[in-house]
Amino acid sequence: MLDVSSVVSLIPVRRSGSVCMRAIFPLLLGGLLSGCMTARIEELREAPTQISANEAIVLLAKPHLEGTGTEEKFLNCLERKLIGEEFSASVAHKQRAGKPVEPRSAFKNRPFQIYADHHFVDALYPWLEPSTAPANAQGFAAFLSRPGVAERVAEMGVRYIVWIDGVTQKTDGGGSIACAAGPGGAGCLGLGWWEKTSDYEATVWDLRQGVSAGTLSTDVRGTSVMIGAIAPIPLIAPVQSTACDRLAAQLKSFLLGSGTEETAATTSANTE
């Protein structure tokens, strides 16, 4: 499979009222197609943070009464990028197999620890269910003031809750590919394309101070192409993995306290 960043497109791709035009490149008897991919990161810090190696965070998909919540594989990707392992998934797998589990990681030489998401929610049932989970600063303060919550959190050694909200979804597409077989062989002809958006937001709650430490968001848009040239040739824009990479890097820097000033920062990039 070819990556979308390794080739140059021949056609314009419409995106949000603008046109992303790429130069013609004589490759493979006429060229291959790819779309644009753009990424944007925003950060708003409300309080200083400086997590230590013996403190833990828990990554939770923001509860929704209706609609689609954040994909589990995106949360797993964030854990893998943050500490090098999909810890919550590993704990869940061991639990299903009937093996003893420890819901809090004990990694060495890592910037912080991870607490398994499902164990954290179960330990604080029912206060993190969709109908009762805190949605704002007032709700978060009320959550911490409930009997036994602060004590339970302290026992678990969890310093920050990181709410993850957002999804990856298809936003546009077009074209077509026809494939046929005959006495002389088989082949495909045509071109199809589709656009996806990965839009995620991370809200960081400080359980020790009882405040919102800030929010980070990433918005990655990309166009993938399928070319029918004898055999179908997919050129995939890795929007979700790019969103995971960028949000994880920003979140790690945020938790470690890089730049503690109360400020909003925005970065954006075009990926070819």
N, C-alpha and C positions, 0 to 999 in steps of 0.2 A: 504494500500500500504506500502511495506517495503522500507526503505531507504537503499541506496547502502552502506552506512557507517556502517550498523548494522549487516552485515553478512560477512562470509569469503568464498572466492571462491575456487572452485575445479579445475579450468582449467586455463591455461595460456592465456593471452590476448596480442596480438602483438600491439605495439605502437611505431611508428617512429623508426623502426629497432631494438627495444629492446623488451624484454619479461617481463611482470609483472606477477610474479608467487606468488600465495597466498597458504597458508597451507590448508590441508584438515581438515574440522571441522564436526564432526558427529552431524548434526542437521536435524531434520525432515526426518528421515529414509534415511540418506545418505548425507544430506547437501544441501545447497542452493548456488547459484552462485552470485558473484558480480564482477565487474571489478574494476580497479584502477581509482582514480581521482587525478589529479595533478593540482596545482594552482601556478601561478607565477605572481609577482607584480614587476614592475619597475617604478622608479621615477627619473626624471631629473628636477632639479630646476634651473631656469635661473635668477630669481629675487625674492626678499623677498615679502612675502604676510602676511597680518594681517587684516582680515576682521572683522568688528564690527557687533553687533546685529542689527543695523539699516540700514545696507547696504545689497544689494541684489545681487544674482547671477542669471543668466539665463542658463539653460541647453538646448543646441540645438544639434540636429542631424546634423552632418556635411553634407552640401548639396552635392549631387552627380548628375552629368549630366546623367550618365549611371550607371547601377548596383543597388544593393539593399542597402538602407541606414539602419541606426541603428533602431531597433524595438522600437515602441512607448512604449511598455510595459516595456522595459529596462529603458527608461528615467523615466517612472513613478516609477519604483522600486527605482531608485537612489534618486528621490525626497522624497519618503517615508522613505528611510534609512537616509537621510540627515536631514530632519526636522519633520518626523513623519506623513506626509500627502502627497498624490499625488495632489499637488496644481494645476498644469496646467490642469490635467484631470478634476478636480472639477470645475475650471473656465470654461472650454470648455462645460461641461455638463450644467451648469447654463445658459450659453449663448445660447445653443441650445433650452433650455426651455423658453427663452425669459425673463429671470430674470436679474436684474442689477448685474454687476460684477465689482470687483476691481482687476485689473491684477497684483497687487503687494501685497504680503502677509503682514500681520501685526501681526505676532505671538509674544507672549511674552515668555521669557525664552527659546529662541532658539538662536543658535550661529550666524545665519544670516537669511535673508529673501530670498524668491524665487519670480522671476517675470515670469508670465505665458509665455511659449515659443511662442505660436502662436501670442499673442498680441505684443510681442517684435518684431517679424519678420514683422508683418503688420505695426507697427509704423515706421519701418525703410525701408519700401518698396521703391525701388526694390533692395537695396544694400545687402540683405542677401539671395537673390535668388541664385539657383545653378550656373547661368551664371555670377554672379557679386560678390558673396561672397568672402571675402579675404581668400587666401589659404596659405599665409606665412606672415612673419613680414613686408615686404614691402607693401603687399596688405592690411594688417591691418592698417598700418600708413595712407595709402591712404583712407581707409574707414573712419577713424576718421577725416580726413581733409576735407571730403565732406561737403558742406554747410548745416548747421543745425544739423548734426549728433551728434557732441559732446554736443551741447546744449540739444538735445532731450534725449540723454543718461543721462545727469546730472539731468534732470527733472524727469526721471523715477527712479532715485536712484539706478541704476545698476552699481556695481563696477567691476564684472568679467563676461565675457562670457566664458562658458565651452563648447567647441566643443566635442561632443562624436562621435567617429567613430568606426565601427566594427559591427559584427553580430554573432549570434549563428547558426552553421550549422552542418549538419551531414557529417562526413568525411569518415566513413567506416562502415561495417556491414556484417553480414553473418548468417548462420544457417537457420533453418526453424522449424515451428510448425505445426502439423497436428491435426485437431480436427474431431471427428466423433461421431455419435449417433446411437444407436441400441437398440434392445429389452432389453438388460441388462443395459442400461444407456448410458451416454455420457462422453466423456473425451478427453483430449488433450495429445499429446506426442511430445517431441522434445525440441529444444533450439534455440533461436534466440538472436542475440546481435547486438548492434549498438553503434558507437562511435560518440560523438559530441564535438565540440570545441567552446568555447565562448572566442572570442578575441576582446578586446575593448581598445581604447585609448582615453584619455581625455586631450585636450590641453586647457590651462588656459590663457586667454587674459585679461590683466589689462587695463580697460577702462580709468582709471584716469591717469596712467603713459604712456599709449600708447605702451606697450611692451608685449611680451610673457613672462608669469611668469614661464612656464614650462609645462612638459607633464608627464602623468601617464598612465601606461598600465597594463592590466591584461590579462592573458592567462590561461584559465581553460579547461582541457581536462578530459573527463570521458567516461566510457563504461557502458551502461545499458544492462540488460539481461532480457529476457522473457522466463520463464521456463514452458514447457507444462507438468504438473504433475497432471492429472485429470482436474483441472482448471488451466488456465494460471496464472502464478505468476510473476508480474512485479517487477523488482529491478532497480529503476531509479537512475541514477547519476544526481543530480541537478546542472548541470554545469552553467546554466545561473544565477540562484539565488545565487550561490556561487560567481560568477564573480561580480554580483551586490553588494553583501555584502562587498567583499574585496575592490572593487574600491571606493565605497561610504566611507568606513572607511578611506582609504588613502587620498581621496579628501578632506574630512572634516579636517583631520590633516594638509594637505597642505594649505588649505585656512586660517586656524587659525594661521598659521605661525610656526608650530612645526618643528624646524630645518630649519633655514633660510639660511644656507650655500649653495653655489652653488655646488651641488654634485649630483652624480647619485647613486641611491640605488636600490638594487635588492633583493627580497626575494622570496623564493619558498617553497612549502610544498607538501607533499604527504598526501592525505586524504584517509582513509580506512573506 
